[in-house]
């Protein structure tokens, strides 16, 4: 798994940058980070639809492209929590599977407790799946 984020140096402390990344997604968002992580780990991003990549909509866009979307995480899948940070949702890149039905993730702008955003890259372990769905993105 490759970690990092090309746009990190451009991200303001307050979150969203007024920069659109090469996938047509606003940089410094969870969606831009996961697009970067997929690309950096040699997975497909050709299924993205410009203007339709708010996190809550990723499962729909993935299904339109014929990708598998289910409740079974794998390393390298995209975790989607449609109800977090409403109305946008939240996505993260799955980096590990733990015993006890939890996952490890890499993410950007995790919406923390009480609506506070971290506005930063982080990894988290032992994350409860909750109402997450997982998009299984093949290698390119």
C-alpha positions in Angstrom: 0.0 0.0 0.0 1.3 3.4 -1.0 0.6 6.2 1.5 0.8 10.0 1.0 -1.2 12.6 -0.9 0.1 14.7 -3.8 -2.0 17.7 -2.8 -1.3 17.7 0.9 1.1 20.7 0.8 -1.7 22.8 -0.9 -4.4 21.9 1.6 -5.4 24.8 3.9 -5.9 24.3 7.6 -9.6 24.9 7.1 -10.2 22.1 4.7 -11.3 22.3 1.1 -8.9 23.9 -1.3 -10.2 25.7 -4.4 -8.2 23.4 -6.5 -9.7 20.7 -8.7 -7.5 17.6 -8.9 -6.8 15.5 -12.0 -9.9 13.4 -11.4 -12.2 16.5 -11.3 -12.7 16.3 -7.5 -11.9 19.2 -5.1 -8.5 18.6 -3.6 -8.2 18.2 0.2 -11.4 16.2 0.5 -11.7 12.5 1.4 -12.8 11.8 -2.2 -9.7 13.4 -3.7 -7.5 11.5 -1.3 -9.1 8.1 -2.1 -8.9 8.9 -5.9 -5.2 9.5 -5.3 -4.8 6.3 -3.2 -6.4 4.2 -5.9 -4.2 5.7 -8.6 -1.0 5.4 -6.4 -1.8 1.7 -5.8 -2.4 1.0 -9.5 -6.2 0.6 -9.3 -8.7 1.9 -11.8 -10.1 5.5 -11.7 -11.6 5.4 -15.2 -15.0 4.8 -13.7 -15.3 8.2 -12.1 -17.9 10.6 -13.4 -16.9 14.2 -13.2 -19.3 16.2 -11.0 -20.8 13.1 -9.5 -18.2 12.0 -7.0 -19.5 13.2 -3.6 -18.7 10.4 -1.2 -22.4 9.3 -0.8 -22.6 8.7 -4.5 -19.5 6.6 -5.0 -21.4 3.2 -4.7 -23.9 4.3 -7.4 -21.2 5.4 -9.8 -19.2 2.2 -9.1 -22.3 0.0 -9.8 -22.9 1.9 -13.1 -19.3 1.0 -14.0 -19.9 -2.7 -13.2 -17.7 -2.7 -10.0 -18.6 -4.9 -7.1 -20.2 -3.1 -4.1 -20.9 -5.0 -1.0 -20.5 -5.1 2.8 -17.3 -7.2 2.7 -14.1 -5.2 3.0 -10.8 -6.2 1.4 -7.4 -4.5 1.5 -7.5 -1.9 -1.3 -11.3 -1.5 -1.3 -13.0 1.9 -0.8 -15.0 2.2 2.4 -18.0 4.4 2.0 -20.1 5.8 4.8 -22.9 7.6 3.0 -24.5 9.1 6.2 -21.4 10.6 7.7 -20.8 14.3 7.2 -24.1 14.8 5.6 -24.9 15.6 2.9 -21.6 14.6 1.4 -20.7 11.3 3.1 -17.2 10.0 3.7 -14.8 7.6 1.9 -11.5 6.0 3.0 -9.0 3.6 1.6 -9.0 0.2 3.3 -5.4 -0.7 4.4 -6.0 -3.7 6.7 -8.5 -6.1 8.1 -8.6 -6.8 11.9 -10.1 -9.6 13.9 -13.5 -8.6 15.4 -14.9 -7.2 12.2 -13.0 -3.9 12.2 -10.8 -2.4 9.5 -7.8 -0.2 9.2 -8.1 2.9 6.9 -6.1 5.7 5.4 -8.1 8.9 4.8 -8.3 12.6 4.5 -10.7 15.0 6.3 -12.3 12.5 8.6 -15.3 14.1 10.1 -14.6 13.7 13.8 -16.8 13.8 16.8 -19.4 16.6 16.9 -18.8 17.5 13.3 -15.2 18.6 13.8 -13.0 17.8 10.7 -9.4 16.8 11.0 -8.4 18.5 7.7 -5.5 16.2 7.4 -4.3 12.8 6.3 -4.5 10.1 8.9 -4.6 6.4 9.4 -7.0 4.7 11.8 -7.1 1.2 13.1 -9.9 -0.9 14.5 -12.5 1.2 12.7 -16.0 -0.2 13.1 -17.7 -0.9 9.8 -21.0 0.5 10.8 -23.2 1.2 7.8 -20.2 1.2 5.4 -20.3 -0.4 2.0 -17.2 -1.3 0.1 -16.3 -0.8 -3.5 -13.9 -3.3 -4.9 -11.7 -1.6 -7.5 -9.6 -3.7 -9.8 -6.0 -3.0 -10.7 -5.5 -1.3 -14.0 
